[in-house]
Amino acid sequence: MYYFTYIIKSVTPGKNKTYAGYTINVDKRLSQHNSNTGAKSTRGYKWKLVFKKKFKSKSDAMSYEYKIKRDRVLRKKILEKFDK
């Protein structure tokens, strides 16, 4: 089983919001975010996937998620590279 760290970006007009998380099923998780059953901070917005990275272990995926959430420079670089 693989784990993924992902970044989603709001497509709601006038909102420039991103969210980072980890999961085993990116499509299902994105669907949850878009149906307001995902993380509390993502409710009320529509989202698109802008980045995902695959890991062999849950701990590696969680560590990378933590790094993305804490390192704003890294997050900005990822968004510039993959959000087209």
Secondary structure by P-SEA (a helix, b strand, c coil): cbbbbbbbbbcccccbbbbbbccccaaaaaaaaaacccccccccbbbbbcbbbbbccaaaaaaaaaaaaacaaaaaaaaaaccc
